[in-house]
Amino acid sequence: MAKGSGTKDDPWQLQTPPLTSDYQMYLDQKDGQDVIVCVVGKTTLLYDKRAIEDLHAMLTTHGDWMELGSADEQKPAKDGTVEAWARSNENPIGGWYGLKKGLRGRFGMYMPPLLEALGMAELEHHPRNNRMRAI
């Protein structure tokens, strides 16, 4: 289960899928929108809060393991990956779940451990090419 309660004062304490880096996430509001704040070192990324339920629903429908495919915003995402879904015009919000221009990528790196910590998904922890599936 998740360490932390997901608030700014008690953020979720997470590790990247390869278990090589620590980071924090918490729920907040920005400009009237519910967001997930992701703090990685000195970098802060923002994701639409709907990503939690939407990613779980997509994985449930997918029904099997799916590659994470994490990539920076400036790089294309591999087709059929969690990262590609999080940028697709076909997802429930019709585009990027990442909200901070220039830092909208890396969804496949930072969101899957949150779903694992919340008990919504199973996640692999290999050095590379990790996958996830809904629980």
DSSP file (Angstrom, degrees, kcal/mol; ACC not computed):
  #  RESIDUE AA STRUCTURE BP1 BP2  ACC     N-H-->O    O-->H-N    N-H-->O    O-->H-N    TCO  KAPPA ALPHA  PHI   PSI    X-CA   Y-CA   Z-CA
    1    1 A M              0   0    0      0, 0.0   117,-0.2     0, 0.0     2,-0.1   0.000 360.0 360.0 360.0 165.3    0.0    0.0    0.0
    2    2 A A        -     0   0    0    115,-1.2     2,-0.6   112,-0.1    12,-0.1  -0.388 360.0-136.7 -70.3 137.4    1.0    3.6   -0.4
    3    3 A K  B    S+A   13   0A   0     10,-0.6    10,-2.4    -2,-0.1     3,-0.1  -0.851  79.1  25.2 -88.1 127.4    3.2    5.4    2.1
    4    4 A G  S    S-     0   0    0     -2,-0.6     8,-0.2     8,-0.2    -2,-0.0  -0.158  85.6-105.1  98.6 160.6    1.6    8.8    2.7
    5    5 A S        -     0   0    0      5,-1.7    -1,-0.1     2,-0.1     7,-0.1   0.424  53.1-106.1-105.4  -0.3   -1.9    9.9    2.3
    6    6 A G  S    S+     0   0    0      4,-1.6    21,-3.1     1,-0.3     2,-0.2   0.685  78.7 123.4  85.8  18.0   -1.6   11.9   -1.0
    7    7 A T  S    S-     0   0    0      3,-1.2    -1,-0.3    19,-0.2     3,-0.3  -0.656  76.2-109.2-103.1 167.2   -1.8   15.4    0.5
    8    8 A K  S    S+     0   0    0     19,-0.3    -1,-0.1     1,-0.2    20,-0.1   0.876 122.6  45.8 -61.9 -36.4    0.8   18.1    0.2
    9    9 A D  S    S+     0   0    0      1,-0.2    -1,-0.2    -4,-0.0    17,-0.0   0.703 128.8  25.8 -78.4 -20.5    1.7   17.7    3.9
   10   10 A D  S    S-     0   0    0     -3,-0.3    -5,-1.7    -6,-0.0    -4,-1.6  -0.500  86.2-176.5-141.5  66.4    1.8   13.8    3.6
   11   11 A P        -     0   0    0      0, 0.0     2,-0.2     0, 0.0    15,-0.2  -0.175  37.0 -93.6 -67.8 158.0    2.6   13.0   -0.1
   12   12 A W  E     - B   0  25A   0     13,-2.8    13,-1.6    -8,-0.2     2,-0.6  -0.544  36.6-139.5 -65.7 133.6    2.8    9.5   -1.4
   13   13 A Q  E     +AB   3  24A   0    -10,-2.4   -10,-0.6    -2,-0.2     2,-0.2  -0.893  35.9 168.7 -98.9 115.7    6.4    8.2   -1.3
   14   14 A L  E     - B   0  23A   0      9,-2.9     9,-2.3    -2,-0.6     2,-0.3  -0.767  28.8-144.5-128.3 166.4    7.1    6.3   -4.5
   15   15 A Q  E     - B   0  22A   0     -2,-0.2     7,-0.2     7,-0.2    -2,-0.0  -0.977  33.2-103.1-129.8 147.4    9.9    4.8   -6.6
   16   16 A T    >   -     0   0    0      5,-2.3     3,-2.6    -2,-0.3    94,-0.1  -0.206  46.8 -95.9 -59.7 159.3   10.2    4.6  -10.3
   17   17 A P  T 3  S+     0   0    0      0, 0.0    -1,-0.1     0, 0.0   111,-0.1   0.841 127.4  50.9 -52.1 -39.5    9.4    1.2  -11.9
   18   18 A P  T 3  S-     0   0    0      0, 0.0   107,-0.1     0, 0.0    -2,-0.1   0.527 111.5-123.8 -75.8  -0.6   13.1    0.0  -12.0
   19   19 A L  S <  S+     0   0    0     -3,-2.6     3,-0.1     2,-0.2   106,-0.0   0.816  79.2 118.6  64.5  33.1   13.3    1.1   -8.2
   20   20 A T        +     0   0    0      1,-0.2     2,-0.4   107,-0.1    -1,-0.1   0.635  66.3  38.1-103.2 -18.2   16.2    3.4   -9.0
   21   21 A S        -     0   0    0     -5,-0.1    -5,-2.3     2,-0.0     2,-0.3  -0.997  66.4-140.7-140.2 140.4   14.7    6.8   -8.0
   22   22 A D  E     +B   15   0A   0     -2,-0.4     2,-0.3    -7,-0.2    19,-0.3  -0.698  29.5 159.6 -93.0 148.9   12.5    8.1   -5.3
   23   23 A Y  E     -B   14   0A   0     -9,-2.3    -9,-2.9    -2,-0.3     2,-0.3  -0.959  27.4-126.7-157.5 171.9    9.8   10.7   -5.9
   24   24 A Q  E     -BC  13  39A   0     15,-2.1    15,-2.9    -2,-0.3     2,-0.3  -0.916  15.3-171.8-126.9 151.3    6.6   12.1   -4.3
   25   25 A M  E     +BC  12  38A   0    -13,-1.6   -13,-2.8    -2,-0.3     2,-0.3  -0.989   9.4 166.8-137.5 149.4    3.1   12.7   -5.5
   26   26 A Y  E     - C   0  37A   0     11,-1.8    11,-3.3    -2,-0.3     2,-0.3  -0.984  34.8-106.8-155.0 160.4    0.1   14.4   -4.0
   27   27 A L  E     + C   0  36A   0    -21,-3.1   -19,-0.3    -2,-0.3     2,-0.3  -0.668  49.2 143.0 -89.5 143.4   -3.3   15.7   -5.0
   28   28 A D  E     - C   0  35A   0      7,-2.2     7,-2.8    -2,-0.3     2,-0.4  -0.890  43.7-104.3-158.0-175.8   -3.9   19.4   -5.2
   29   29 A Q  E     - C   0  34A   0     -2,-0.3     2,-0.4     5,-0.2     5,-0.2  -0.981  25.1-176.7-124.5 141.5   -5.8   22.0   -7.2
   30   30 A K  E >  S- C   0  33A   0      3,-2.4     3,-1.9    -2,-0.4    -2,-0.0  -0.975  76.2 -15.1-137.9 123.2   -4.2   24.4   -9.8
   31   31 A D  T 3  S-     0   0    0     -2,-0.4     3,-0.1     1,-0.3    -1,-0.1   0.868 129.3 -53.3  51.4  40.7   -6.3   27.1  -11.5
   32   32 A G  T 3  S+     0   0    0      1,-0.2     2,-0.4     0, 0.0    -1,-0.3   0.500 114.5 116.5  78.1   4.3   -9.5   25.3  -10.3
   33   33 A Q  E <   -C   30   0A   0     -3,-1.9    -3,-2.4    16,-0.0     2,-0.4  -0.880  69.6-119.9-109.5 137.3   -8.5   21.9  -11.8
   34   34 A D  E     +C   29   0A   0     -2,-0.4    15,-1.9    -5,-0.2    16,-0.3  -0.615  45.8 175.2 -72.5 125.9   -7.8   18.8   -9.7
   35   35 A V  E     -CD  28  48A   0     -7,-2.8    -7,-2.2    -2,-0.4     2,-0.5  -0.871  36.1-128.7-131.9 161.7   -4.2   17.7  -10.4
   36   36 A I  E     -CD  27  47A   0     11,-3.1    11,-2.3    -2,-0.3     2,-0.5  -0.973  26.5-149.9-107.0 121.4   -1.6   15.2   -9.3
   37   37 A V  E     -CD  26  46A   0    -11,-3.3   -11,-1.8    -2,-0.5     2,-0.5  -0.831  10.0-165.0 -94.8 127.6    1.6   17.0   -8.4
   38   38 A C  E     -CD  25  45A   0      7,-2.9     7,-3.2    -2,-0.5     2,-0.6  -0.962   0.3-165.2-118.0 116.6    4.7   14.9   -9.0
   39   39 A V  E     +CD  24  44A   0    -15,-2.9   -15,-2.1    -2,-0.5     2,-0.6  -0.903  11.3 173.8-109.5 113.4    7.9   16.1   -7.4
   40   40 A V  E >   - D   0  43A   0      3,-2.9     3,-2.5    -2,-0.6     2,-0.3  -0.929  66.3 -57.7-119.8 103.0   11.1   14.5   -8.7
   41   41 A G  T 3  S-     0   0    0     -2,-0.6   -18,-0.0   -19,-0.3     0, 0.0  -0.474 120.5 -20.2  60.5-122.6   14.2   16.1   -7.2
   42   42 A K  T 3  S+     0   0    0     -2,-0.3     2,-0.4    -3,-0.1    -1,-0.3   0.386 121.1  96.0 -95.9   2.1   13.9   19.8   -8.0
   43   43 A T  E <   -D   40   0A   0     -3,-2.5    -3,-2.9     2,-0.0     2,-0.5  -0.781  56.3-161.8 -98.4 136.2   11.4   19.2  -10.9
   44   44 A T  E     -D   39   0A   0     -2,-0.4     2,-0.3    -5,-0.2    -5,-0.2  -0.973   8.2-174.6-118.2 124.4    7.7   19.4  -10.5
   45   45 A L  E     -D   38   0A   0     -7,-3.2    -7,-2.9    -2,-0.5     2,-0.4  -0.818  10.8-148.0-111.7 155.4    5.3   17.8  -13.0
   46   46 A L  E     -D   37   0A   0     -2,-0.3    53,-3.0    57,-0.2    54,-0.6  -0.985  12.9-176.4-126.2 136.3    1.6   18.0  -13.1
   47   47 A Y  E     -DE  36  98A   0    -11,-2.3   -11,-3.1    -2,-0.4    51,-0.2  -0.965  37.5-100.0-127.5 147.8   -0.9   15.4  -14.3
   48   48 A D  E >   -D   35   0A   0     49,-2.5     3,-2.2    -2,-0.4   -13,-0.2  -0.463  30.6-131.9 -62.0 131.1   -4.7   15.6  -14.6
   49   49 A K  T >  S+     0   0    0    -15,-1.9     3,-1.5     1,-0.3     4,-0.5   0.786 102.5  72.2 -59.2 -28.2   -6.2   13.8  -11.6
   50   50 A R  T 3> S+     0   0    0    -16,-0.3     4,-2.7     1,-0.3    -1,-0.3   0.679  76.8  83.3 -61.6 -15.0   -8.5   11.9  -13.9
   51   51 A A  H <> S+     0   0    0     -3,-2.2     4,-2.5     1,-0.2     5,-0.3   0.835  82.7  59.4 -58.6 -33.8   -5.5    9.9  -15.0
   52   52 A I  H <> S+     0   0    0     -3,-1.5     4,-1.8    -4,-0.2    -1,-0.2   0.978 115.3  30.8 -61.1 -57.9   -5.8    7.6  -11.9
   53   53 A E  H  > S+     0   0    0     -4,-0.5     4,-2.5     2,-0.2    -2,-0.2   0.886 120.8  52.6 -70.0 -39.5   -9.3    6.3  -12.7
   54   54 A D  H  X S+     0   0    0     -4,-2.7     4,-2.5     2,-0.2    -2,-0.2   0.914 110.1  47.5 -65.5 -42.6   -8.9    6.6  -16.5
   55   55 A L  H  X S+     0   0    0     -4,-2.5     4,-2.6    -5,-0.3     5,-0.2   0.919 112.9  49.1 -64.6 -43.0   -5.6    4.6  -16.6
   56   56 A H  H  X S+     0   0    0     -4,-1.8     4,-2.4    -5,-0.3    -2,-0.2   0.924 111.9  48.7 -62.0 -43.7   -7.1    1.9  -14.4
   57   57 A A  H  X S+     0   0    0     -4,-2.5     4,-2.3     2,-0.2    -2,-0.2   0.915 111.8  49.0 -62.5 -43.6  -10.2    1.7  -16.6
   58   58 A M  H  X S+     0   0    0     -4,-2.5     4,-2.7     1,-0.2    -2,-0.2   0.928 112.5  47.7 -62.5 -44.6   -8.1    1.5  -19.8
   59   59 A L  H  X S+     0   0    0     -4,-2.6     4,-2.4     2,-0.2     5,-0.3   0.881 110.1  52.9 -64.9 -37.6   -5.9   -1.3  -18.2
   60   60 A T  H  < S+     0   0    0     -4,-2.4    -1,-0.2     2,-0.2    -2,-0.2   0.928 112.5  44.3 -62.1 -45.3   -9.0   -3.2  -17.1
   61   61 A T  H  < S+     0   0    0     -4,-2.3    -2,-0.2     1,-0.2    -1,-0.2   0.897 110.4  55.1 -64.8 -41.3  -10.5   -3.1  -20.6
   62   62 A H  H  < S-     0   0    0     -4,-2.7    -2,-0.2    -5,-0.2    -1,-0.2   0.894  89.2-164.4 -60.0 -41.9   -7.1   -4.0  -22.1
   63   63 A G     <  +     0   0    0     -4,-2.4     2,-0.3    -5,-0.2    -3,-0.1   0.488  53.2  58.6  75.5   4.7   -7.1   -7.1  -19.8
   64   64 A D  S    S-     0   0    0     -5,-0.3    70,-0.3    68,-0.1    -1,-0.2  -0.863  97.7 -55.9-149.1-179.2   -3.4   -8.0  -20.1
   65   65 A W        -     0   0    0     -2,-0.3     2,-0.4    68,-0.1    68,-0.2  -0.365  49.3-164.5 -63.5 143.8    0.1   -6.7  -19.4
   66   66 A M  E     -F  132   0B   0     66,-2.3    66,-2.2    -2,-0.0    15,-0.1  -1.000  21.8-115.3-133.8 133.8    0.9   -3.4  -21.2
   67   67 A E  E     -F  131   0B   0     -2,-0.4    15,-2.4    13,-0.4    64,-0.3  -0.335  16.1-141.8 -62.7 145.9    4.4   -1.9  -21.7
   68   68 A L        -     0   0    0     62,-2.4    15,-2.3    13,-0.2    16,-0.2   0.941  21.0-172.7 -76.4 -49.7    5.0    1.4  -19.9
   69   69 A G        -     0   0    0     61,-0.4     9,-0.4    13,-0.2    39,-0.1   0.814  10.9-164.5  64.5  33.5    7.0    3.0  -22.7
   70   70 A S        +     0   0    0     38,-0.3     2,-0.3    36,-0.1    -1,-0.2  -0.206  16.9 163.1 -54.6 136.0    8.0    6.1  -20.7
   71   71 A A        -     0   0    0      4,-0.1    35,-2.7     6,-0.0    36,-0.3  -0.989  40.4-101.4-153.0 149.3    9.4    9.0  -22.9
   72   72 A D    >   -     0   0    0     -2,-0.3     3,-1.7    33,-0.2    31,-0.1  -0.281  43.1-105.9 -63.4 157.7   10.0   12.7  -22.5
   73   73 A E  T 3  S+     0   0    0     29,-0.3    -1,-0.1     1,-0.3    30,-0.1   0.848 119.6  57.0 -54.9 -37.0    7.5   15.0  -24.2
   74   74 A Q  T 3  S+     0   0    0     28,-0.2    -1,-0.3     2,-0.1    29,-0.0   0.599  99.5  70.9 -75.2 -10.3    9.9   15.8  -27.0
   75   75 A K  S <  S-     0   0    0     -3,-1.7     2,-0.1     1,-0.0    -4,-0.1  -0.827  90.3-108.1-107.8 145.3   10.3   12.1  -28.0
   76   76 A P        -     0   0    0      0, 0.0     2,-0.3     0, 0.0    -4,-0.1  -0.400  32.1-123.5 -69.0 147.4    7.6   10.0  -29.6
   77   77 A A        -     0   0    0      6,-0.1     2,-0.2    -4,-0.1    -7,-0.1  -0.717  28.4-105.6 -90.4 141.6    6.0    7.3  -27.5
   78   78 A K    >   -     0   0    0     -9,-0.4     3,-1.2    -2,-0.3     6,-0.5  -0.452  44.4-102.7 -65.3 133.4    6.1    3.7  -28.7
   79   79 A D  T 3  S+     0   0    0      1,-0.2    -1,-0.1    -2,-0.2     3,-0.1  -0.217 103.0  24.5 -56.4 144.2    2.7    2.6  -30.0
   80   80 A G  T 3  S+     0   0    0      1,-0.3   -13,-0.4    -3,-0.1    -1,-0.2   0.597  96.7 119.6  79.3  11.8    0.6    0.4  -27.7
   81   81 A T  S <> S-     0   0    0     -3,-1.2     4,-2.2   -15,-0.1    -1,-0.3  -0.632  77.6-112.2-106.0 165.4    2.2    1.6  -24.5
   82   82 A V  H  > S+     0   0    0    -15,-2.4     4,-2.2    -2,-0.2   -13,-0.2   0.907 119.7  54.3 -57.6 -42.9    0.9    3.4  -21.4
   83   83 A E  H  4 S+     0   0    0    -15,-2.3     4,-0.5     1,-0.2    -1,-0.2   0.918 107.4  48.9 -59.6 -44.9    2.8    6.5  -22.5
   84   84 A A  H >> S+     0   0    0     -6,-0.5     3,-1.1     1,-0.2     4,-0.9   0.906 110.6  51.0 -63.1 -41.3    1.3    6.5  -25.9
   85   85 A W  H >< S+     0   0    0     -4,-2.2     3,-0.7     1,-0.2     6,-0.2   0.902 104.2  58.0 -61.0 -41.0   -2.2    6.2  -24.4
   86   86 A A  T 3< S+     0   0    0     -4,-2.2    11,-1.6     1,-0.2    12,-0.3   0.577 114.6  37.7 -69.3  -8.5   -1.6    9.1  -22.1
   87   87 A R  T <4 S+     0   0    0     -3,-1.1     9,-0.3    -4,-0.5    -1,-0.2   0.483  93.3 116.0-112.8 -10.5   -0.9   11.4  -25.1
   88   88 A S    X<  -     0   0    0     -4,-0.9     3,-1.2    -3,-0.7     7,-0.6  -0.273  65.1-139.7 -73.1 143.5   -3.5   10.0  -27.5
   89   89 A N  T 3  S+     0   0    0      1,-0.2    -1,-0.1     5,-0.2    -4,-0.1   0.621 104.4  65.6 -67.8 -12.6   -6.5   11.9  -28.9
   90   90 A E  T 3  S+     0   0    0      4,-0.1    -1,-0.2    -5,-0.1    -5,-0.1   0.530  79.9  97.4 -89.2  -7.5   -8.3    8.6  -28.3
   91   91 A N  S X  S-     0   0    0     -3,-1.2     3,-1.7    -6,-0.2    -5,-0.0  -0.307  95.6 -93.0 -77.3 169.2   -8.0    8.7  -24.5
   92   92 A P  T 3  S+     0   0    0      0, 0.0    -1,-0.1     0, 0.0    -3,-0.0   0.736 126.3  42.1 -58.2 -25.6  -10.9   10.0  -22.3
   93   93 A I  T 3  S-     0   0    0      2,-0.2     3,-0.1    -5,-0.1    -4,-0.1   0.485 110.4-120.2 -99.7  -2.1   -9.6   13.6  -22.1
   94   94 A G  S <  S+     0   0    0     -3,-1.7     2,-0.3     1,-0.2    -5,-0.2   0.849  77.0   1.2  73.3  35.7   -8.6   13.7  -25.8
   95   95 A G  S    S+     0   0    0     -7,-0.6    -2,-0.2   -10,-0.2    -7,-0.2  -0.998 105.1  12.6 156.3-151.1   -4.9   14.3  -25.4
   96   96 A W        -     0   0    0     -2,-0.3    -9,-0.2    -9,-0.3   -10,-0.1  -0.314  34.0-166.0 -65.1 131.5   -2.1   14.8  -22.8
   97   97 A Y  S    S+     0   0    0    -11,-1.6   -49,-2.5     7,-0.2     2,-0.2   0.707  73.7  89.9 -81.2 -25.2   -2.7   14.0  -19.2
   98   98 A G  B     -E   47   0A   0      6,-0.4   -51,-0.3   -12,-0.3     6,-0.2  -0.548  60.1-171.2 -70.4 137.2    0.6   15.9  -18.5
   99   99 A L        +     0   0    0    -53,-3.0     2,-0.8    -2,-0.2   -52,-0.1   0.544  56.2  85.4-111.5 -10.4   -0.3   19.5  -17.9
  100  100 A K  S >  S-     0   0    0    -54,-0.6     3,-3.0     3,-0.3    -1,-0.1  -0.832  81.5-123.2-102.8 105.9    3.1   21.3  -17.7
  101  101 A K  T 3  S+     0   0    0     -2,-0.8    -2,-0.1     1,-0.3    -1,-0.0  -0.144  98.2  18.3 -49.2 131.5    4.2   22.3  -21.2
  102  102 A G  T 3  S+     0   0    0    -29,-0.0   -29,-0.3     1,-0.0    -1,-0.3   0.122 126.1  58.2  90.6 -20.1    7.7   20.8  -21.9
  103  103 A L    <   +     0   0    0     -3,-3.0    -3,-0.3   -30,-0.1   -57,-0.2  -0.081  66.7 111.8-128.7  32.0    7.2   18.3  -19.0
  104  104 A R        +     0   0    0     -6,-0.2    -6,-0.4    -5,-0.1     3,-0.2   0.652  64.4  74.9 -83.3 -14.5    4.1   16.5  -20.2
  105  105 A G        +     0   0    0      1,-0.2   -33,-0.2    -3,-0.1   -35,-0.1   0.086  57.4  72.0 -81.3-162.8    5.8   13.2  -20.9
  106  106 A R    >>  +     0   0    0    -35,-2.7     4,-2.1   -37,-0.1     3,-1.3   0.614  54.5 134.3  65.8  15.4    7.1   10.6  -18.5
  107  107 A F  H 3> S+     0   0    0    -36,-0.3     4,-2.4     1,-0.3   -37,-0.1   0.905  70.8  55.7 -55.9 -42.8    3.6    9.5  -17.6
  108  108 A G  H 34 S+     0   0    0      1,-0.2   -38,-0.3   -37,-0.2    -1,-0.3   0.599 110.5  46.0 -69.2 -11.2    4.7    5.9  -18.1
  109  109 A M  H <4 S+     0   0    0     -3,-1.3    -1,-0.2   -40,-0.1    -2,-0.2   0.834 123.3  27.0 -93.5 -42.3    7.4    6.4  -15.5
  110  110 A Y  H  X S+     0   0    0     -4,-2.1     4,-0.6     2,-0.1    -2,-0.2   0.775 114.9  52.9-100.7 -28.8    5.6    8.2  -12.7
  111  111 A M  H >X S+     0   0    0     -4,-2.4     4,-1.9    -5,-0.3     3,-0.7   0.903  97.9  62.1 -78.5 -40.0    1.9    7.2  -12.9
  112  112 A P  H 3> S+     0   0    0      0, 0.0     4,-2.3     0, 0.0     5,-0.2   0.896 101.1  52.4 -56.5 -42.5    2.2    3.4  -12.8
  113  113 A P  H 3> S+     0   0    0      0, 0.0     4,-2.5     0, 0.0    -2,-0.2   0.847 107.1  54.7 -62.2 -29.8    3.9    3.3   -9.4
  114  114 A L  H <X S+     0   0    0     -3,-0.7     4,-2.0    -4,-0.6     6,-0.2   0.937 108.4  47.0 -66.2 -45.2    1.0    5.4   -8.0
  115  115 A L  H  <>S+     0   0    0     -4,-1.9     5,-2.9     1,-0.2     6,-1.0   0.883 112.5  50.8 -63.7 -36.5   -1.6    2.9   -9.2
  116  116 A E  H ><5S+     0   0    0     -4,-2.3     3,-1.5     4,-0.2    -2,-0.2   0.938 110.3  48.8 -63.2 -46.0    0.5    0.1   -7.8
  117  117 A A  H 3<5S+     0   0    0     -4,-2.5  -115,-1.2     1,-0.3    -2,-0.2   0.821 109.2  53.0 -64.1 -31.7    0.7    1.9   -4.4
  118  118 A L  T 3<5S-     0   0    0     -4,-2.0    -1,-0.3  -117,-0.2    -2,-0.2   0.448 117.1-114.4 -83.1  -0.4   -3.1    2.5   -4.5
  119  119 A G  T < 5S+     0   0    0     -3,-1.5    -3,-0.2    -4,-0.2    -2,-0.1   0.734  87.9 111.6  76.4  22.8   -3.7   -1.2   -5.1
  120  120 A M  S   <S+     0   0    0     -5,-2.9    15,-2.4    -6,-0.2     2,-0.3   0.569  75.1  24.4-103.1 -13.0   -5.2   -0.7   -8.5
  121  121 A A  E     -G  134   0B   0     -6,-1.0     2,-0.4    13,-0.3    13,-0.2  -0.985  64.1-127.7-152.0 157.1   -2.4   -2.3  -10.7
  122  122 A E  E     -G  133   0B   0     11,-3.1    11,-2.0    -2,-0.3     2,-0.4  -0.885  31.7-166.7-104.7 140.7    0.4   -4.8  -10.7
  123  123 A L  E     -G  132   0B   0     -2,-0.4     9,-0.2     9,-0.2     2,-0.2  -0.986  16.9-130.7-135.9 137.7    3.8   -3.4  -12.0
  124  124 A E        -     0   0    0      7,-2.6     6,-0.1    -2,-0.4     5,-0.0  -0.529  10.7-156.8 -81.0 155.3    7.0   -5.1  -13.0
  125  125 A H        +     0   0    0     -2,-0.2    -1,-0.1  -107,-0.1  -109,-0.0  -0.350  38.6 137.8-131.7  53.2   10.3   -3.8  -11.6
  126  126 A H        -     0   0    0      2,-0.1     4,-0.2     1,-0.1     3,-0.0  -0.452  69.4-102.9 -88.3 167.6   13.0   -4.8  -14.1
  127  127 A P  S    S-     0   0    0      0, 0.0     2,-0.3     0, 0.0     3,-0.1   0.821 100.2  -0.1 -60.0 -29.8   15.9   -2.5  -15.1
  128  128 A R  S    S+     0   0    0      1,-0.1    -2,-0.1  -111,-0.1    -3,-0.0  -0.946 114.6  34.8-150.9 167.5   14.0   -1.7  -18.4
  129  129 A N  S    S+     0   0    0     -2,-0.3    -1,-0.1     1,-0.1     2,-0.1   0.853  70.2 180.0  53.9  46.4   10.9   -2.5  -20.5
  130  130 A N        -     0   0    0     -4,-0.2   -62,-2.4    -6,-0.1   -61,-0.4  -0.373   9.3-159.4 -76.3 157.3    8.5   -2.8  -17.5
  131  131 A R  E     -F   67   0B   0    -64,-0.3    -7,-2.6   -63,-0.1     2,-0.3  -0.852   3.9-159.8-130.8 165.4    4.8   -3.5  -17.9
  132  132 A M  E     -FG  66 123B   0    -66,-2.2   -66,-2.3    -2,-0.3     2,-0.3  -0.957   4.3-171.7-141.7 161.9    1.7   -3.1  -15.8
  133  133 A R  E     - G   0 122B   0    -11,-2.0   -11,-3.1    -2,-0.3   -68,-0.1  -0.983  32.2 -97.1-150.6 155.6   -1.8   -4.5  -15.6
  134  134 A A  E       G   0 121B   0    -75,-0.3   -13,-0.3    -2,-0.3   -14,-0.1  -0.358 360.0 360.0 -71.7 149.6   -5.0   -3.7  -13.7
  135  135 A I              0   0    0    -15,-2.4   -14,-0.2    -2,-0.1    -1,-0.1   0.313 360.0 360.0-105.2 360.0   -5.9   -5.5  -10.5
